Amino acid sequence: MILHRYFARRFTLTFLAVLLIFGLMLGFLDLVEQIRTFSNSEAQFSGLLTLTLLNLPGSLYQILPLLMIITSISLFLALARSSELVVTRAVGRSAMRALVAPVVVTLLVGTLAVAAMNPIVAATSSEYDSRRNEMRGRGTNVLQFTGDAVWLRQGDELGQTVIRAAGANLEGTLLRGVTFLEFSENGGPSRRIHASSARLQPGEWVLLNAKVWTLANTPNPEATATSVSRLSVPSSLTADEIRDSFGTPSSIPIWDLPTFIERLKTAGFSARRHQVWLQMELALPLFLVGMVLIGAAFTMQHQRGSRTSLMVLFALMLSFGFYFIRNFAQILGENGNIPVLLAAWAPPLAALGLAMGLILHLEDG
């Protein structure tokens, strides 16, 4: 038990050191990039520093598997060079038992990352995008979901328009049971339109079976309401802007993701991308364990000379290979080429299986 605590403490301290080093590096590089991006604006340094700090959690979370492989390589190289692993084997402890503590710590870190870090990253990423868009003079997302309704917003120098629809197609360009509420420049409502459907065309919404109420300077809007079979409403929205307004799945806390997926399905949109992301987040602790075991498989042996560099290179190449396979499987899953569960869970299980096979082969022949 004392030995397990010792290995757990060494692994935790090594991980924190790697996390701190990469945090400082990424923070400095991102700050330089923010200064370069907003060099022609009137943004203050405090605002750019705030953007950097908001973006840092997401950057570290994205490279968490890389941090784990570097932590594993650093720890087991240090233990091998100090002959601590040789002593561990000499007292009757196998390499597999020496891996118990690092694996447990990795599972705890992965679970904490998914349960706590994921919502933090979602919040900071959303705030980062919002502040960055404000500093660049851009609007925020135009689409939201509340209950079983779809809400959009568009606007120009003449005013704003809020759009509510009971349903939509996968692209968000065809709305059903739609209501347009137009606001004038002074903020007051000017016109309300209800239509059976609305299709987004270049520069306009085409409404079918529409009824129009004039709200400005009209004591009785119902008395002056008109019905038309076809109506054109100017729009600055594009199909790409609507799709982008869904936001990346990583911008939604994992605790809210199942509810958001149900809202997407109810509104008629495809939730496959969010389903793949949810399963990949649940499989993240297992993938981190696979990274740790890959690093251990190549560096637990007593290394000398150029063989050490070669083993480290093999470990990094294999871990990057699995990281690429994981991202590739995510794309295949989002496109519907492979099942969601296969896309999310196959790479972690494959990494675990290969790493365990290498460790057993090197230890027991």
C-alpha positions in Angstrom: 0.0 0.0 0.0 2.9 2.4 0.8 4.4 1.6 -2.6 1.1 2.4 -4.4 0.9 5.7 -2.5 4.4 6.5 -3.5 3.8 5.8 -7.2 0.5 7.7 -7.1 2.2 10.8 -5.5 5.0 10.7 -8.1 2.5 10.4 -10.9 0.3 13.2 -9.6 3.2 15.6 -9.1 4.6 14.8 -12.6 1.2 15.5 -14.1 0.8 18.8 -12.3 4.3 19.9 -13.4 3.5 19.0 -17.0 0.1 20.8 -16.8 1.8 23.9 -15.4 4.5 24.0 -18.1 2.0 23.5 -20.9 -0.4 26.0 -19.3 2.3 28.7 -19.3 3.3 27.9 -22.8 -0.2 27.9 -24.3 -1.2 31.0 -22.3 1.8 33.0 -23.6 1.3 31.9 -27.2 -2.4 32.6 -27.1 -1.8 36.1 -25.6 0.7 36.8 -28.4 -2.0 35.6 -30.9 -4.7 37.8 -29.3 -2.4 40.9 -29.5 -1.7 40.2 -33.1 -5.4 39.6 -34.0 -6.6 42.8 -32.3 -3.5 45.0 -33.1 -5.6 47.3 -35.3 -8.4 47.7 -32.8 -8.7 49.7 -29.6 -8.8 46.6 -27.3 -7.0 47.1 -24.0 -4.3 44.7 -22.7 -6.6 43.7 -19.8 -9.3 42.6 -22.3 -6.8 40.5 -24.3 -5.5 38.9 -21.1 -9.1 38.1 -20.1 -9.6 36.4 -23.5 -6.4 34.4 -23.0 -7.5 33.2 -19.6 -10.9 32.3 -20.9 -9.4 30.3 -23.8 -6.8 28.5 -21.7 -9.0 25.9 -20.0 -10.3 24.7 -23.4 -6.9 24.5 -24.9 -5.6 22.4 -21.9 -8.7 20.2 -22.0 -8.2 19.5 -25.7 -4.6 18.3 -25.3 -5.3 16.3 -22.1 -4.3 13.0 -23.8 -1.0 14.5 -24.8 -0.4 15.7 -21.3 -1.0 12.1 -20.1 1.4 10.5 -22.5 4.1 13.0 -21.6 3.4 12.5 -17.9 3.6 8.7 -18.3 6.9 8.8 -20.3 8.5 11.3 -17.8 7.5 9.3 -14.7 8.5 5.8 -15.9 11.8 7.1 -17.5 12.7 8.6 -14.1 11.8 5.5 -12.2 13.7 3.3 -14.7 16.8 5.5 -14.6 16.8 5.5 -10.8 16.4 1.7 -10.8 13.3 2.1 -8.6 11.4 -0.2 -10.9 14.3 -2.8 -10.7 14.0 -2.7 -6.9 10.2 -3.0 -7.2 10.6 -6.1 -9.2 13.3 -7.5 -6.9 10.9 -7.4 -3.9 8.4 -9.4 -5.8 6.2 -6.7 -7.2 5.4 -7.1 -10.9 5.3 -4.3 -13.4 1.5 -4.7 -13.7 1.1 -4.0 -9.9 3.3 -1.0 -10.2 0.9 0.4 -12.8 -2.1 0.1 -10.5 -1.5 3.5 -8.8 -0.9 5.5 -12.0 -3.9 3.9 -13.7 -6.2 4.7 -10.7 -4.9 8.3 -10.6 -5.5 8.6 -14.3 -9.1 7.4 -14.0 -9.7 9.9 -11.2 -8.2 12.7 -13.3 -10.3 11.7 -16.3 -13.5 11.4 -14.3 -12.8 14.8 -12.7 -12.1 16.3 -16.1 -15.4 15.0 -17.6 -17.5 15.8 -14.5 -16.1 19.2 -13.5 -13.6 20.5 -16.1 -16.0 19.9 -19.0 -18.7 22.3 -17.7 -16.0 24.9 -16.8 -14.6 24.6 -20.4 -18.1 24.9 -21.8 -18.7 28.1 -19.8 -15.4 29.7 -20.5 -15.5 28.8 -24.2 -19.0 30.4 -24.6 -17.8 33.5 -22.7 -14.7 33.6 -24.8 -16.6 33.4 -28.1 -19.1 36.1 -26.9 -16.4 38.5 -25.9 -14.3 37.9 -29.0 -17.3 38.5 -31.2 -18.1 41.7 -29.4 -14.5 43.0 -29.7 -14.6 42.1 -33.5 -18.0 43.7 -33.9 -19.9 40.5 -34.6 -23.2 39.3 -33.2 -23.8 36.3 -31.0 -25.4 33.0 -32.0 -28.7 33.5 -33.9 -30.4 30.2 -32.9 -31.5 28.8 -29.5 -33.8 26.0 -28.3 -36.3 26.3 -25.5 -38.6 23.4 -24.8 -40.0 22.2 -28.2 -39.5 25.5 -30.0 -36.7 26.9 -32.2 -35.8 30.6 -31.8 -33.7 32.6 -34.3 -32.7 36.3 -34.4 -31.7 38.5 -37.3 -31.1 42.2 -37.5 -29.8 45.1 -39.5 -29.6 48.9 -39.1 -33.4 49.1 -39.4 -34.2 46.9 -36.5 -34.3 43.4 -35.1 -36.5 40.4 -35.9 -37.2 37.5 -33.5 -38.3 34.2 -35.1 -40.1 31.4 -33.4 -40.8 28.0 -35.1 -42.4 24.8 -33.9 -40.0 22.8 -36.0 -37.3 22.9 -38.7 -35.4 20.8 -41.1 -31.9 19.5 -40.4 -30.3 22.7 -41.8 -32.6 25.2 -40.1 -33.5 26.7 -43.5 -37.1 25.4 -43.5 -39.3 26.4 -40.5 -42.8 25.1 -39.7 -45.4 26.9 -37.6 -43.3 30.1 -37.7 -43.9 33.5 -36.1 -41.9 36.6 -37.0 -41.9 39.5 -34.5 -40.2 42.6 -36.0 -38.9 45.5 -33.8 -38.1 49.0 -35.0 -35.0 51.0 -34.3 -36.4 52.4 -31.1 -37.0 48.9 -29.7 -40.8 48.8 -30.0 -42.6 46.0 -31.9 -43.6 47.1 -35.4 -45.1 43.9 -37.1 -46.1 40.4 -36.3 -46.3 37.6 -38.9 -47.5 34.1 -38.5 -47.1 31.5 -41.3 -47.4 27.8 -41.9 -43.9 27.6 -43.2 -40.9 29.8 -44.0 -38.0 28.9 -46.3 -34.7 30.7 -46.3 -33.7 32.0 -49.7 -30.7 34.2 -50.6 -31.5 37.5 -48.9 -35.0 36.7 -47.8 -37.4 34.4 -46.0 -40.3 33.1 -48.2 -43.4 32.6 -46.1 -46.5 30.6 -47.1 -50.0 31.1 -45.9 -49.0 34.1 -43.8 -51.1 36.5 -41.7 -49.7 40.0 -40.9 -50.5 42.2 -38.0 -49.2 45.8 -38.0 -48.4 46.7 -34.4 -47.0 50.2 -34.7 -49.4 53.2 -34.4 -52.4 50.8 -34.6 -55.0 50.7 -31.8 -56.5 47.4 -33.0 -53.9 45.3 -34.9 -56.5 42.5 -35.6 -58.8 44.8 -37.4 -56.1 45.8 -39.9 -54.5 42.3 -40.2 -54.1 40.9 -43.7 -53.6 37.3 -45.0 -51.5 36.4 -48.0 -50.6 33.1 -49.6 -46.9 34.1 -50.1 -44.8 36.8 -48.4 -41.2 37.8 -48.6 -39.3 39.0 -45.6 -35.8 40.4 -46.0 -33.1 38.5 -44.1 -29.3 38.8 -43.6 -29.0 35.2 -42.4 -27.4 32.4 -44.4 -27.6 28.7 -44.0 -24.0 28.5 -42.8 -24.7 31.1 -40.1 -27.7 29.0 -38.8 -25.7 25.8 -38.8 -22.8 27.6 -37.0 -25.3 28.8 -34.4 -25.9 25.3 -33.1 -22.4 25.7 -31.5 -19.9 23.0 -31.1 -20.9 20.2 -28.7 -17.9 21.1 -26.5 -19.6 24.5 -25.7 -22.5 22.6 -23.9 -21.8 21.2 -20.4 -21.9 17.4 -20.4 -24.7 17.5 -17.7 -26.9 19.5 -20.1 -26.0 17.6 -23.2 -28.6 14.8 -23.0 -31.4 17.4 -22.6 -30.0 19.5 -25.5 -29.9 16.3 -27.7 -33.5 15.7 -26.9 -34.4 19.3 -27.8 -32.5 19.0 -31.1 -34.5 15.8 -32.0 -37.8 17.4 -31.0 -37.1 20.4 -33.1 -36.3 18.1 -36.1 -32.5 18.6 -36.2 -29.9 15.9 -36.3 -28.2 15.3 -33.0 -25.7 12.8 -34.2 -22.7 15.1 -33.7 -23.7 15.8 -30.2 -24.3 12.1 -29.5 -20.9 11.2 -30.7 -19.3 13.9 -28.5 -21.3 12.8 -25.4 -20.0 9.2 -25.8 -16.5 10.3 -26.5 -16.5 12.4 -23.3 -17.7 9.4 -21.4 -14.9 7.3 -22.9 -12.3 9.9 -22.2 -11.0 8.4 -18.9 -10.5 5.1 -20.6 -8.6 6.8 -23.4 -6.4 8.6 -20.9 -5.6 5.2 -19.3 -4.6 3.9 -22.7 -2.2 6.8 -23.2 -0.6 6.1 -19.8 -0.2 2.4 -20.5 1.3 3.1 -24.0 3.9 5.4 -22.3 4.6 2.8 -19.7 5.0 0.0 -22.2 7.9 1.6 -23.9 9.7 3.2 -20.9 9.3 0.8 -18.0 12.4 -1.2 -19.0 15.8 -0.1 -17.9 17.0 2.2 -20.7 20.5 3.2 -21.6 22.0 5.2 -24.5 20.1 5.9 -27.7 17.6 3.2 -27.0 15.8 5.5 -24.6 15.2 8.1 -27.3 14.0 5.4 -29.7 11.5 4.1 -27.1 10.2 7.6 -26.4 9.8 8.2 -30.1 7.9 4.9 -30.5 5.6 5.8 -27.6 4.9 9.3 -28.9 4.2 8.0 -32.4 1.9 5.3 -31.2 0.0 7.7 -28.9 -0.3 10.3 -31.7 -1.5 7.6 -34.0 -4.3 6.6 -31.6 -5.2 10.3 -31.1 -5.5 10.7 -34.9 -7.6 7.5 -35.1 -9.9 8.8 -32.3 -10.5 12.0 -34.2 -11.0 10.2 -37.5 -13.5 7.9 -35.8 -15.3 10.9 -34.5 -15.7 12.3 -38.0 -16.9 9.0 -39.3 -19.4 8.8 -36.4 -20.7 12.3 -37.0 -21.2 11.6 -40.7 -23.1 8.4 -40.0 -20.5 6.1 -41.5 -20.1 4.0 -38.4 -22.3 3.6 -35.2 -22.0 6.2 -32.5 -20.8 3.8 -29.8 -18.2 2.3 -32.2 -16.8 5.7 -33.0 -16.5 6.7 -29.3 -15.4 3.5 -27.6 -13.3 1.6 -30.2 -10.2 3.8 -30.1 -9.9 3.7 -26.3 -10.4 0.0 -26.1 -7.9 -0.6 -28.9 -5.3 1.6 -27.2 -5.9 -0.3 -23.9 -5.6 -3.7 -25.6 -2.4 -2.9 -27.5 -0.7 -1.3 -24.5 -1.6 -4.3 -22.3 -0.3 -6.7 -24.9 3.0 -4.8 -25.2 3.4 -4.7 -21.4 2.7 -8.4 -21.0 5.0 -9.2 -23.9 7.9 -7.2 -22.5 7.5 -8.3 -18.9 6.7 -12.0 -19.4 8.0 -12.6 -22.9 
